[in-house]
């Protein structure tokens, strides 16, 4: 096991102490079980960020072919 230190809100601390007391488990064991449950619940779920990165990866390098020249761009901007 690896030792970790974290900050809890007061309500989280009260919940943790209550869970440990009622179950006869240590606070560390309650936290490990809660983390295991979270990992199992979220396993296989993809975030919106993952979808965005997939979309970017499918785009052609350089963003595709442009249909304007540098001079045309400068003409439109008034340079």
Sine and cosine of phi, psi and omega as CSV:
sin_phi,cos_phi,sin_psi,cos_psi,sin_omega,cos_omega
0.00,0.00,0.38,-0.93,0.02,-1.00
-0.90,-0.44,0.70,-0.72,0.00,-1.00
-0.99,0.13,0.74,-0.67,0.06,-1.00
-0.79,-0.62,0.49,-0.87,0.06,-1.00
-0.83,-0.55,0.69,-0.72,-0.02,-1.00
-0.58,-0.81,0.29,-0.96,0.03,-1.00
-0.98,-0.22,0.71,-0.70,0.04,-1.00
-0.89,-0.46,0.54,-0.84,0.16,-0.99
-0.95,0.32,0.30,-0.95,-0.01,-1.00
-0.86,0.51,-0.66,0.75,-0.01,-1.00
-0.91,0.40,-0.56,0.83,0.05,-1.00
-0.93,0.38,-0.64,0.77,0.03,-1.00
-0.89,0.45,-0.69,0.72,0.03,-1.00
-0.88,0.48,-0.71,0.71,0.02,-1.00
-0.87,0.50,-0.72,0.70,-0.03,-1.00
-0.87,0.49,-0.73,0.68,0.00,-1.00
-0.89,0.46,-0.66,0.75,0.01,-1.00
-0.90,0.43,-0.71,0.71,0.00,-1.00
-0.89,0.46,-0.68,0.73,-0.01,-1.00
-0.91,0.42,-0.69,0.72,-0.03,-1.00
-0.91,0.43,-0.71,0.70,-0.04,-1.00
-0.93,0.37,-0.54,0.84,-0.08,-1.00
-1.00,-0.05,-0.25,0.97,-0.06,-1.00
0.97,0.25,0.25,0.97,0.01,-1.00
-0.98,-0.18,0.29,-0.96,0.09,-1.00
-0.96,0.27,0.35,-0.94,0.06,-1.00
-0.87,0.49,-0.62,0.78,0.03,-1.00
-0.87,0.49,-0.67,0.74,0.01,-1.00
-0.91,0.41,-0.65,0.76,0.04,-1.00
-0.87,0.49,-0.70,0.71,0.01,-1.00
-0.90,0.44,-0.67,0.74,0.02,-1.00
-0.89,0.46,-0.67,0.74,0.02,-1.00
-0.92,0.40,-0.63,0.77,0.04,-1.00
-0.90,0.44,-0.66,0.75,0.03,-1.00
-0.92,0.40,-0.67,0.74,0.06,-1.00
-0.85,0.52,-0.69,0.72,0.00,-1.00
-0.90,0.44,-0.65,0.76,0.02,-1.00
-0.90,0.43,-0.71,0.70,-0.01,-1.00
-0.88,0.47,-0.70,0.72,0.00,-1.00
-0.90,0.44,-0.64,0.77,-0.01,-1.00
-0.92,0.40,-0.61,0.79,-0.09,-1.00
-1.00,-0.08,-0.12,0.99,-0.02,-1.00
-0.85,0.52,0.76,-0.65,0.04,-1.00
1.00,0.05,-0.20,0.98,0.05,-1.00
-0.99,0.15,0.70,-0.71,0.01,-1.00
-0.97,-0.24,0.61,-0.80,0.01,-1.00
-1.00,0.09,0.26,-0.97,0.08,-1.00
-0.87,0.49,-0.57,0.82,0.01,-1.00
-0.88,0.48,-0.67,0.75,0.03,-1.00
-0.87,0.50,-0.68,0.74,0.03,-1.00
-0.89,0.46,-0.66,0.75,0.03,-1.00
-0.89,0.46,-0.69,0.72,0.01,-1.00
-0.90,0.43,-0.60,0.80,0.07,-1.00
-0.88,0.47,-0.67,0.74,0.02,-1.00
-0.88,0.47,-0.71,0.71,0.02,-1.00
-0.88,0.47,-0.64,0.76,-0.03,-1.00
-0.91,0.43,-0.47,0.88,-0.03,-1.00
-0.99,0.11,-0.23,0.97,-0.02,-1.00
-0.96,0.28,0.57,-0.82,0.04,-1.00
-0.90,0.44,0.52,-0.85,0.03,-1.00
-0.86,0.52,0.67,-0.74,-0.01,-1.00
0.99,0.15,0.07,1.00,0.06,-1.00
0.98,0.18,0.15,0.99,0.03,-1.00
0.99,-0.16,-0.13,-0.99,-0.06,-1.00
-1.00,-0.02,0.74,-0.67,0.04,-1.00
-1.00,-0.01,0.41,-0.91,-0.06,-1.00
-0.90,-0.44,0.50,0.87,0.03,-1.00
-0.56,-0.83,0.35,-0.94,0.04,-1.00
-0.97,-0.25,0.24,-0.97,0.03,-1.00
-0.87,0.48,-0.66,0.75,0.00,-1.00
-0.88,0.48,-0.67,0.75,0.01,-1.00
-0.89,0.45,-0.63,0.77,0.02,-1.00
-0.89,0.46,-0.69,0.72,0.00,-1.00
-0.93,0.38,-0.58,0.82,0.04,-1.00
-0.89,0.45,-0.68,0.73,-0.01,-1.00
-0.92,0.38,-0.52,0.85,-0.04,-1.00
-1.00,0.08,-0.08,1.00,0.06,-1.00
1.00,0.09,0.30,0.95,0.00,-1.00
-1.00,0.07,0.00,0.00,0.00,0.00
